[in-house]
Amino acid sequence: MKASLRLSFEKLSASDRALSVSMSMDESIMKFITGKALNQREAQERFEYQLKTNAQHSSLGFFKAIDKTSTKVIGYLKIVKEAKDIMEIGYAVLPECRGKGFAKEMTVAMMNHTYSGFPEVKKLLGTVDQRNIASAHILESYGFSIEKEELSGDRTILHFTKDI
């Protein structure tokens, strides 16, 4: 995946286990992804799933987002095919890095990656916890609209789509 103005992207690898597990066990990150922080076992399983997903395609999967200036990881993104013509995108930004436009930059990078490398893709998907107003706003600002709402326990999940 091509770098953006401020970020470079590297696929998660086996050496990123501590980073991924730590992020998966962080309530402030996971509350909008799974509804809650994962325990150690769940976080390990999630990391194994990320590695398995990454092995399926050379330019899709889970990527670290790295600030080019500080060289620190600011979050991660997911870009995977849901079907031949449908790509799902997602992102998580570390709490201390929020409010700096990184999620927008990651969204644009994933959209550009799809447009340039996957001409068969006709639709983008993004799934957002209804409480994550900032993330919903980002998707809407790039032309995504709510296709459906789904109840998941005590959460409402918004399924956004964008035709391309």
LUMMI-774877 format. One record per residue (C-alpha): x, y, z; residue in three letters; residue number from 1. Coordinates in nm, 4 decimals. Example, Ala and Ser with C-alpha at 12.3 -4.5 7.8 and 13.67 -1.06 7.14 Angstrom:
residues 2
x,y,z,code,pos
1.2300,-0.4500,0.7800,ALA,1
1.3670,-0.1060,0.7140,SER,2
This chain:
residues 164
x,y,z,code,pos
0.0000,0.0000,0.0000,MET,1
0.1349,0.3402,-0.0963,LYS,2
0.2362,0.5869,0.1706,ALA,3
0.0290,0.8988,0.2267,SER,4
0.1580,1.2472,0.3020,LEU,5
0.2336,1.1793,0.6697,ARG,6
0.1976,0.8027,0.7008,LEU,7
0.3667,0.4904,0.5754,SER,8
0.1978,0.1513,0.5912,PHE,9
0.3488,-0.1886,0.6698,GLU,10
0.1665,-0.5189,0.6890,LYS,11
0.1377,-0.6611,1.0380,LEU,12
0.3846,-0.9460,1.0789,SER,13
0.4743,-1.1975,1.3484,ALA,14
0.7066,-0.9407,1.5074,SER,15
0.4049,-0.7139,1.5728,ASP,16
0.2385,-0.9524,1.8192,ARG,17
0.2962,-0.7306,2.1264,ALA,18
0.1627,-0.4227,1.9453,LEU,19
-0.1493,-0.5953,1.8153,SER,20
-0.2280,-0.7705,2.1435,VAL,21
-0.1778,-0.4479,2.3383,SER,22
-0.4111,-0.2556,2.1070,MET,23
-0.6727,-0.5329,2.1221,SER,24
-0.6682,-0.5219,2.5020,MET,25
-0.7095,-0.1413,2.5112,ASP,26
-1.0681,-0.0417,2.5960,GLU,27
-1.0365,0.3022,2.4345,SER,28
-0.9446,0.1402,2.1021,ILE,29
-1.1679,-0.1669,2.1032,MET,30
-1.4922,-0.0205,2.2400,LYS,31
-1.5880,0.0892,1.8892,PHE,32
-1.4552,-0.2232,1.7137,ILE,33
-1.5751,-0.5175,1.9223,THR,34
-1.7645,-0.3284,2.1926,GLY,35
-1.5052,-0.3994,2.4603,LYS,36
-1.1392,-0.4666,2.5196,ALA,37
-1.0375,-0.8243,2.4521,LEU,38
-0.8795,-1.0482,2.7129,ASN,39
-0.5318,-1.1954,2.6554,GLN,40
-0.6583,-1.5123,2.4840,ARG,41
-0.9009,-1.3218,2.2596,GLU,42
-0.6313,-1.0691,2.1683,ALA,43
-0.3910,-1.3504,2.0750,GLN,44
-0.6622,-1.5140,1.8623,GLU,45
-0.7344,-1.1820,1.6919,ARG,46
-0.3650,-1.1442,1.6084,PHE,47
-0.3527,-1.4949,1.4593,GLU,48
-0.6591,-1.4043,1.2500,TYR,49
-0.4811,-1.0872,1.1312,GLN,50
-0.1740,-1.2879,1.0257,LEU,51
-0.3900,-1.5475,0.8495,LYS,52
-0.5749,-1.2705,0.6659,THR,53
-0.2444,-1.1089,0.5663,ASN,54
-0.1180,-1.4372,0.4188,ALA,55
-0.4101,-1.4520,0.1750,GLN,56
-0.3130,-1.1519,-0.0392,HIS,57
0.0084,-0.9576,-0.0873,SER,58
-0.1485,-0.6105,-0.0861,SER,59
-0.4547,-0.6570,0.1355,LEU,60
-0.4991,-0.7262,0.5048,GLY,61
-0.4006,-0.5497,0.8262,PHE,62
-0.1390,-0.2740,0.8152,PHE,63
0.0401,-0.0645,1.0751,LYS,64
0.0115,0.3081,1.0132,ALA,65
0.3425,0.4749,1.0937,ILE,66
0.3986,0.8483,1.1363,ASP,67
0.6809,0.9331,0.8950,LYS,68
0.8144,1.2098,1.1203,THR,69
0.8275,1.0279,1.4535,SER,70
0.8440,0.6731,1.3053,THR,71
0.5923,0.5669,1.5718,LYS,72
0.2894,0.3504,1.5047,VAL,73
-0.0227,0.5680,1.5280,ILE,74
-0.2747,0.2914,1.4600,GLY,75
-0.3628,0.0274,1.2078,TYR,76
-0.5939,-0.0245,0.9164,LEU,77
-0.7727,-0.3137,0.7546,LYS,78
-0.8475,-0.3453,0.3863,ILE,79
-0.9934,-0.6805,0.2763,VAL,80
-1.2153,-0.8146,0.0010,LYS,81
-1.5582,-0.9182,0.1201,GLU,82
-1.6539,-1.0407,-0.2261,ALA,83
-1.5073,-1.0170,-0.5769,LYS,84
-1.6393,-0.6634,-0.6225,ASP,85
-1.6635,-0.5448,-0.2583,ILE,86
-1.3792,-0.4122,-0.0405,MET,87
-1.4112,-0.3533,0.3349,GLU,88
-1.2038,-0.0829,0.4998,ILE,89
-1.1467,-0.0085,0.8666,GLY,90
-0.9058,0.1717,1.0938,TYR,91
-0.8079,0.2282,1.4552,ALA,92
-0.6057,0.5240,1.5806,VAL,93
-0.4237,0.5253,1.9141,LEU,94
-0.5937,0.7603,2.1630,PRO,95
-0.2949,0.9943,2.1874,GLU,96
-0.2927,1.0328,1.8072,CYS,97
-0.6610,1.1160,1.7600,ARG,98
-0.7813,1.4547,1.6442,GLY,99
-0.4886,1.5032,1.4055,LYS,100
-0.6547,1.3906,1.0820,GLY,101
-0.4852,1.0501,1.0712,PHE,102
-0.8129,0.8554,1.0321,ALA,103
-0.9058,1.0713,0.7327,LYS,104
-0.5623,1.0192,0.5819,GLU,105
-0.5886,0.6434,0.6343,MET,106
-0.9350,0.6382,0.4741,THR,107
-0.8114,0.8233,0.1657,VAL,108
-0.5100,0.5897,0.1398,ALA,109
-0.7373,0.2827,0.1470,MET,110
-0.9740,0.4343,-0.1094,MET,111
-0.6814,0.5194,-0.3400,ASN,112
-0.5357,0.1696,-0.2926,HIS,113
-0.8679,0.0211,-0.4008,THR,114
-0.9132,0.2547,-0.6985,TYR,115
-0.5626,0.1977,-0.8337,SER,116
-0.5192,-0.1728,-0.7704,GLY,117
-0.8612,-0.3338,-0.7828,PHE,118
-1.0677,-0.2177,-1.0836,PRO,119
-1.3147,-0.5018,-1.0274,GLU,120
-1.4240,-0.3511,-0.6938,VAL,121
-1.7512,-0.1610,-0.7291,LYS,122
-1.8354,-0.0985,-0.3642,LYS,123
-1.6557,-0.0032,-0.0437,LEU,124
-1.7849,-0.1027,0.3001,LEU,125
-1.7166,0.0510,0.6386,GLY,126
-1.8666,-0.0682,0.9676,THR,127
-1.9001,0.1782,1.2553,VAL,128
-2.0357,0.1604,1.6088,ASP,129
-2.3109,0.4239,1.6252,GLN,130
-2.1397,0.5827,1.9272,ARG,131
-1.8315,0.6536,1.7161,ASN,132
-1.9621,0.9799,1.5756,ILE,133
-1.6210,1.0941,1.4493,ALA,134
-1.5693,0.7799,1.2419,SER,135
-1.9207,0.7947,1.0970,ALA,136
-1.8591,1.1578,1.0028,HIS,137
-1.5337,1.0671,0.8245,ILE,138
-1.7046,0.8039,0.6106,LEU,139
-1.9934,1.0379,0.5300,GLU,140
-1.7495,1.3123,0.4309,SER,141
-1.6015,1.0767,0.1688,TYR,142
-1.9363,0.9848,0.0159,GLY,143
-2.0309,0.6777,0.2198,PHE,144
-2.3927,0.6399,0.3272,SER,145
-2.5657,0.4133,0.5766,ILE,146
-2.6934,0.1003,0.4041,GLU,147
-2.8283,-0.0661,0.7175,LYS,148
-2.8273,-0.0580,1.0956,GLU,149
-2.7767,-0.3739,1.2977,GLU,150
-2.8285,-0.4400,1.6672,LEU,151
-2.5419,-0.6302,1.8272,SER,152
-2.6089,-0.6808,2.1971,GLY,153
-2.6429,-0.3322,2.3416,ASP,154
-2.4714,-0.1685,2.0421,ARG,155
-2.6020,-0.0376,1.7137,THR,156
-2.3683,-0.1060,1.4230,ILE,157
-2.3902,0.1160,1.1152,LEU,158
-2.2980,-0.0415,0.7825,HIS,159
-2.1767,0.2273,0.5434,PHE,160
-2.1268,0.1746,0.1702,THR,161
-1.9887,0.3755,-0.1181,LYS,162
-2.0380,0.2826,-0.4816,ASP,163
-1.7321,0.3363,-0.6992,ILE,164
